[in-house]
Amino acid sequence: MIEHMDLPIPSPQEIRAGRLACGLTMQEACDLSDVAHQPTWAAYESGNRRMAASRWLLFQLRTDQHPRYRLVPRRGA
């Protein structure tokens, strides 16, 4: 059964703190989150653009920062 997931929109401060906690450059954060251009990430961190909750979820999962969930390999994969 699939559980309902609350997907909050991150603040610019949360986005920056999440990236810095992993020691990532903006470009590295883009690569992990499927963001095409580094200026887009800079706009997220400055508050000039809102990051979609689904993209934030992807970033948190790929960097093992989600407070409740983590990615694990499938058995037999």
Contact map, one row per residue, 1 for C-alpha under 8 A:
11100000000000000000000000000000000000000000000000000000000000000000000000000
11110000000000000000000000000000000000000000000000000000000000000000000000000
11111000000000000000000000000000000000000000000000000000000000000000000000000
01111100000000000000000000000000000000000000000000000000000000000000000000000
00111110000000000000000000000000000000000000000000000000000000000000000000000
00011111000000000000000000000000000000000000000000000000000000000000000000000
00001111100000000000000000000000000000000000000000001100100000000000000000000
00000111110000000000000000000000000000000000000000001000000000000000000000000
00000011111000000000000000000000000000000000000001111001000000000000000000000
00000001111101100000000000000000000000000000000001101001000000000000000000000
00000000111111100000000000000000000000000000001000000000000000000000000000000
00000000011111110000000000000000000000000001111000000000000000000000000000000
00000000001111111000000000000000000000000000100000000000000000000000000000000
00000000011111111100000000000000000000000000000000000000000000000000000000000
00000000011111111110000000000000000000000001100000000001000000000000000000000
00000000000111111111000000000000000000000000100000000000000000000000000000000
00000000000011111111100000000000000000000000000000000000000000000000000000000
00000000000001111111110000000000000000000000000000000000000100001000000000000
00000000000000111111111111001000000000000000000000000000000000000000000000000
00000000000000011111111110000000000000000000000000000000000000000000000000000
00000000000000001111111100000000000000000000000000000000000000000000000000000
00000000000000000111111100000000000000000000000000000000000000100000000000000
00000000000000000011111110000000000000000000000000000000000000000000000000000
00000000000000000011111111111000000000000000000000000000000000000000000000000
00000000000000000011001111111000000000000000000000000000000000000000000000000
00000000000000000010000111111100000001001100000000000000000000000000000000000
00000000000000000000000111111110000011001000000000000000000000000000000000000
00000000000000000000000111111111000000000000000000000000000000000000000000000
00000000000000000010000111111111100000001000000000000000001000000000000000000
00000000000000000000000001111111111111001000000000000000000000000000000000000
00000000000000000000000000111111111100000000000000000000000000000000000000000
00000000000000000000000000011111111000000000000000000000001001000000000000000
00000000000000000000000000001111111000000000000000000011011000000000000000000
00000000000000000000000000000111111100000000000000000010000000000000000000000
00000000000000000000000000000111111111011000000000000000000000000000000000000
00000000000000000000000000000110011111010000000000000000000000000000000000000
00000000000000000000000000100100001111111000000000000000000000000000000000000
00000000000000000000000001100100001111111100000000000000000000000000000000000
00000000000000000000000000000000000011111110000000000000000000000000000000000
00000000000000000000000000000000001111111111000010000000000000000000000000000
00000000000000000000000001101100001011111111100000000000000000000000000000000
00000000000000000000000001000000000001111111110000000000000000000000000000000
00000000000000000000000000000000000000111111111110000000000000000000000000000
00000000000100100000000000000000000000011111111111100000000000000000000000000
00000000000110110000000000000000000000001111111100000000000000000000000000000
00000000000100000000000000000000000000000111111110000000000000000000000000000
00000000001100000000000000000000000000000011111111000000000000000000000000000
00000000000000000000000000000000000000000011111111000000000000000000000000000
00000000000000000000000000000000000000010011011111100000000000000000000000000
00000000110000000000000000000000000000000001001111110000000000000000000000000
00000000110000000000000000000000000000000001000011111011000000000000000000000
00000000100000000000000000000000000000000000000001111111000000000000000000000
00000011110000000000000000000000000000000000000000111111100000000000000000000
00000010000000000000000000000000000000000000000000011111110000000000000000000
00000000000000000000000000000000110000000000000000111111111000000000000000000
00000000110000100000000000000000100000000000000000111111111100000000000000000
00000010000000000000000000000000000000000000000000001111111110000100000000000
00000000000000000000000000000000100000000000000000000111111111000000000000000
00000000000000000000000000001001100000000000000000000011111111100000000000000
00000000000000000100000000000000000000000000000000000001111111111100000000000
00000000000000000000000000000000000000000000000000000000111111111100111000000
00000000000000000000000000000001000000000000000000000000011111111000001000000
00000000000000000000010000000000000000000000000000000000001111111000000000000
00000000000000000000000000000000000000000000000000000000000111111100011000000
00000000000000000100000000000000000000000000000000000000000111111110010000000
00000000000000000000000000000000000000000000000000000000100110011111110000000
00000000000000000000000000000000000000000000000000000000000000001111100000000
00000000000000000000000000000000000000000000000000000000000000000111110000000
00000000000000000000000000000000000000000000000000000000000010000111111000000
00000000000000000000000000000000000000000000000000000000000010011101111100000
00000000000000000000000000000000000000000000000000000000000011010000111110000
00000000000000000000000000000000000000000000000000000000000000000000011111000
00000000000000000000000000000000000000000000000000000000000000000000001111101
00000000000000000000000000000000000000000000000000000000000000000000000111111
00000000000000000000000000000000000000000000000000000000000000000000000011111
00000000000000000000000000000000000000000000000000000000000000000000000001111
00000000000000000000000000000000000000000000000000000000000000000000000011111
